[in-house]
Amino acid sequence: MNFIGNRYSILNIEENIEFNKLYKARDLYENKTILLKVIDHNEHICEDFVANLIDESTIIRDINSPYILNMIDVGVDYREYGIWYYMVYDYEKGISLNNIIEGNYLHLEAIISIATQILKGLETAKEHGIYHGDLNPSNILVDKWYNIKILNFGVTKANEGVNIRAGNNIKYLSPHQLCIDYTDIESDFFALGLILFECIFKKLPFGESNDEKEMLKFIDKGINFNDLRAINGNEELIYIIRKLLNRTNKYSEFKEVILDLSSIMYEKADIKESLLIEDELDYKHEDKAKVMKNRNKLLLISAIIIIILSTLTTLII
């Protein structure tokens, strides 16, 4: 058994604990199932990180957003070979979005639903002065109905606005996070653009690197969308992705992105509705033809009966 903080026992583990991976665990004090993440100390984590994170997690719980997973405990686990930080969350069923992206091609409705929920969670947090700063598929929990919960809210802010770069993961960082360690709402827009791109094309637009200067060079080169073929996306969604990743013509409010996503679904619903109307008209036309045909049959039968009755009356007389 693997114990964290002398309280939590990780359940779904085969060998060694992987840092920054979401585990199902058991709270031995309260005898309940929880979700848990462990990260190791690195040069980017500030001295007051844990104390700040306790404050941020309290604010997140008070927000009580249906799209944000509550962090219920945070602590330090001192080991012989280093310092581990652990974050404990309420238990929710589901799997990380990165596992879904790796295993399936998401249909358009699922992508839009997931993106809209992420935006609503980010928007609610922004109203309370909180950004995410570490948005990536491993921090988004998705259930079988495509309902989502966002993890790691408050982690970057607790680290004085510097992304902790857990596991040296820099591929979802915005240019100004890579340049000057500055995190804001635009960082979340940029990360969402990367996530949506990955949902459609099954890869990241700028590739991957462990070197921050090299990663910036990749971003500066831009994206040639003409060379990309969307398997399950369309031009409208790709336009939104381009705007999320753009440095000049970009979104400034979450509502703008939500409206653009909603318009895609509305247009598709409108097309379906028009097809249904056509089908309904065809059905009505077909139904009317059947009624006329049946009416003619009844008239013919009635005429035959009248002729037979007239003939019988004549014979009797």
C-alpha positions in Angstrom: 0.0 0.0 0.0 1.2 3.6 -0.8 0.4 6.1 2.0 0.6 9.8 1.4 0.7 12.2 4.4 0.1 9.2 6.7 -3.6 9.5 5.9 -4.3 8.7 2.2 -3.9 5.2 0.7 -3.7 5.1 -3.1 -5.9 2.4 -4.6 -5.3 2.2 -8.3 -1.5 1.9 -8.5 0.6 -1.0 -9.9 4.2 0.0 -9.1 5.6 3.5 -8.4 3.6 6.7 -7.9 3.6 8.9 -10.9 3.8 12.7 -10.2 1.0 14.9 -11.4 -1.3 11.9 -12.1 -4.8 11.7 -10.7 -5.3 8.7 -8.4 -8.2 7.2 -6.7 -7.4 6.9 -3.0 -8.9 6.2 0.4 -9.0 8.7 3.3 -8.2 6.5 6.3 -9.3 9.1 8.8 -12.8 9.6 7.4 -13.1 6.2 5.6 -14.2 7.7 2.3 -13.0 7.6 -1.3 -11.1 10.7 -2.6 -9.0 11.7 -5.6 -5.4 12.6 -5.1 -2.4 14.2 -7.0 1.2 14.2 -5.9 3.9 16.5 -7.3 7.5 16.7 -6.4 9.4 19.9 -5.3 11.2 21.8 -8.0 12.9 25.2 -8.4 9.7 26.9 -9.6 7.7 26.2 -6.4 7.8 29.1 -4.0 8.4 28.9 -0.2 4.8 29.8 0.8 3.2 27.5 -1.8 1.3 25.2 0.6 0.0 28.0 2.9 -1.2 30.0 -0.2 -2.8 27.0 -1.7 -4.8 26.4 1.5 -6.2 29.9 1.1 -6.9 29.5 -2.6 -8.7 26.2 -2.1 -11.0 27.7 0.5 -12.0 30.4 -2.0 -12.6 27.8 -4.7 -14.9 25.8 -2.3 -16.8 29.0 -1.5 -17.4 29.6 -5.2 -19.0 26.2 -5.4 -19.0 26.0 -9.2 -20.4 22.8 -10.8 -17.5 22.8 -13.2 -14.7 23.0 -10.6 -13.5 20.1 -8.5 -13.2 21.0 -4.9 -9.7 20.7 -3.3 -10.4 19.5 0.2 -6.9 19.1 1.6 -3.3 19.9 0.7 -0.1 19.0 2.4 3.6 18.1 2.3 5.0 14.6 2.5 8.7 14.6 3.4 10.6 11.7 2.0 14.2 10.5 2.2 14.7 11.4 -1.4 12.8 14.6 -1.7 9.7 16.7 -0.9 6.3 15.8 -2.2 3.2 18.0 -2.3 -0.2 16.4 -2.4 -3.6 17.7 -3.3 -6.8 16.0 -2.3 -10.1 16.4 -4.1 -13.7 15.3 -3.7 -14.3 12.0 -5.4 -16.0 12.2 -8.8 -16.4 9.5 -11.4 -14.7 10.0 -14.8 -11.4 10.0 -16.6 -8.9 12.7 -17.5 -9.5 14.4 -20.9 -6.0 13.4 -22.1 -7.0 9.7 -21.8 -10.1 10.4 -24.0 -8.1 12.3 -26.6 -5.6 9.5 -26.8 -8.2 6.8 -27.2 -11.0 8.4 -29.2 -12.0 10.9 -31.8 -14.4 13.1 -30.0 -17.5 14.2 -32.0 -18.2 17.9 -32.5 -21.1 18.1 -29.9 -18.9 16.5 -27.2 -16.0 18.9 -27.9 -18.3 22.0 -27.8 -20.0 20.7 -24.6 -16.6 20.2 -22.9 -15.3 23.6 -24.1 -18.4 25.4 -23.0 -18.3 23.9 -19.5 -14.6 24.8 -19.2 -15.3 28.4 -20.1 -18.2 28.6 -17.6 -15.9 27.4 -14.9 -13.2 29.8 -15.9 -15.7 32.7 -16.1 -17.0 32.0 -12.6 -13.5 31.9 -11.1 -12.6 35.2 -12.9 -15.5 36.9 -11.2 -13.8 36.1 -7.9 -10.4 37.2 -9.2 -9.0 33.8 -9.9 -7.4 32.5 -13.1 -6.3 28.9 -13.6 -2.8 29.1 -15.2 -2.3 25.4 -15.5 -5.1 24.4 -17.9 -4.4 21.1 -19.7 -6.2 17.9 -20.5 -4.8 16.1 -17.4 -6.6 18.7 -15.3 -10.0 18.1 -16.8 -12.1 15.2 -15.5 -14.8 14.0 -17.9 -17.7 11.6 -17.0 -19.6 9.3 -19.5 -22.1 12.1 -20.2 -19.3 14.6 -21.0 -19.9 16.5 -17.8 -16.6 18.0 -16.7 -14.8 19.1 -13.5 -11.6 21.2 -13.6 -8.8 20.4 -11.3 -5.7 22.4 -10.0 -7.6 25.7 -9.7 -5.6 28.0 -7.5 -2.4 26.1 -7.9 -0.6 28.7 -10.1 -2.0 31.7 -8.2 -0.8 30.1 -4.9 2.7 29.9 -6.5 2.7 33.7 -6.9 1.4 33.5 -10.5 4.2 31.2 -11.7 3.2 27.9 -13.3 4.8 25.1 -11.2 5.8 23.1 -14.3 5.0 19.8 -12.7 6.9 17.0 -14.5 8.5 19.8 -16.6 5.3 20.1 -18.5 5.5 23.3 -20.5 3.6 22.4 -23.7 0.4 24.1 -22.6 2.0 27.4 -21.4 1.3 30.7 -23.0 4.1 32.8 -24.5 4.1 35.3 -21.6 4.3 32.4 -19.1 7.3 31.1 -21.0 8.9 34.5 -21.4 8.4 36.3 -18.1 6.4 33.9 -15.9 3.4 36.1 -16.1 0.0 34.3 -15.9 -3.4 35.9 -16.5 -6.8 35.2 -18.2 -5.1 35.2 -21.6 -3.0 32.2 -20.5 -6.3 30.3 -20.0 -7.6 31.3 -23.4 -4.3 30.1 -25.0 -4.4 26.8 -23.2 -8.0 26.2 -24.2 -7.1 26.8 -27.8 -4.3 24.2 -27.5 -6.8 21.7 -25.9 -9.4 22.2 -28.6 -6.7 21.8 -31.3 -5.6 18.6 -29.8 -9.2 17.3 -29.5 -9.6 17.7 -33.3 -6.2 17.0 -34.7 -4.9 14.5 -32.1 -1.6 16.5 -31.7 -0.5 19.9 -30.4 -0.1 22.7 -32.9 3.4 23.8 -31.8 4.8 20.4 -30.9 6.5 19.6 -27.7 9.8 20.5 -26.0 11.4 20.5 -22.6 13.3 23.7 -23.4 11.3 26.9 -22.9 13.2 29.0 -25.5 12.8 26.3 -28.1 9.0 26.1 -27.2 8.8 29.9 -27.8 10.4 29.5 -31.2 7.9 26.8 -32.2 5.0 29.2 -31.1 6.6 32.1 -33.0 6.6 30.0 -36.2 2.8 29.9 -36.1 0.4 27.3 -37.5 -0.2 26.5 -41.1 -3.9 25.5 -41.0 -3.9 24.9 -44.7 -1.8 21.7 -44.1 -4.2 20.4 -41.6 -7.3 18.2 -42.2 -9.9 18.1 -39.5 -11.3 14.7 -38.9 -14.2 15.7 -36.7 -14.1 19.5 -36.7 -15.4 22.2 -39.1 -14.3 25.7 -40.2 -16.3 27.5 -37.5 -14.6 25.6 -34.7 -11.2 26.0 -36.2 -11.8 29.8 -36.5 -12.5 29.8 -32.7 -9.2 27.9 -32.1 -7.3 30.3 -34.3 -8.7 33.3 -32.4 -7.9 31.7 -29.0 -4.3 31.2 -30.1 -3.9 34.5 -31.8 -1.7 37.2 -30.2 -3.6 40.2 -31.8 -7.1 39.4 -33.0 -8.1 37.5 -29.9 -10.9 37.0 -27.4 -11.2 39.3 -24.4 -14.2 37.8 -22.6 -15.3 34.2 -21.9 -18.9 35.1 -23.1 -17.6 35.8 -26.6 -16.2 32.3 -26.9 -19.3 30.7 -25.4 -21.5 32.6 -27.9 -19.3 31.6 -30.9 -19.5 27.9 -29.7 -23.2 28.2 -29.2 -23.7 29.6 -32.7 -22.1 26.5 -34.2 -24.6 24.2 -32.4 -27.5 26.6 -33.3 -26.6 26.4 -37.0 -26.4 22.7 -36.9 -29.7 22.5 -35.0 -31.2 24.8 -37.5 -30.1 22.5 -40.4 -31.6 19.5 -38.6 -34.8 21.4 -37.9 -35.2 22.4 -41.6 -34.6 18.7 -42.6 -37.3 17.7 -40.1 -39.7 20.3 -41.6 -39.1 18.9 -45.0 -39.6 15.4 -43.8 -42.8 16.5 -42.1 -44.1 18.1 -45.3 -43.3 15.0 -47.2 -45.1 12.9 -44.6 -48.1 15.2 -44.7 -48.2 15.0 -48.5 -47.8 11.2 -48.4 -50.5 11.0 -45.6 -52.9 13.1 -47.7 -52.4 10.9 -50.7 -53.2 7.8 -48.6 -56.4 9.4 -47.4 -57.5 10.3 -50.9 -56.7 6.8 -52.1 -58.7 5.2 -49.2 -61.6 7.6 -49.9 -61.7 6.6 -53.6 -61.8 2.9 -52.5 -64.7 3.5 -50.2 -66.6 5.4 -52.9 -66.1 2.5 -55.4 -67.2 -0.1 -52.8 -70.3 2.0 -52.0 -71.2 2.3 -55.7 -70.8 -1.5 -56.2 -73.1 -2.2 -53.1 -75.7 0.3 -54.5 -75.7 -1.5 -57.9 -76.1 -4.9 -56.3 -78.9 -3.8 -54.1 -80.7 -2.2 -57.1 -80.3 -5.4 -59.1 -81.7 -7.5 -56.2 -84.7 -5.2 -55.8 -85.5 -5.4 -59.5 -85.4 -9.2 -59.4 -87.7 -9.4 -56.3 -90.3 -7.1 -57.9 
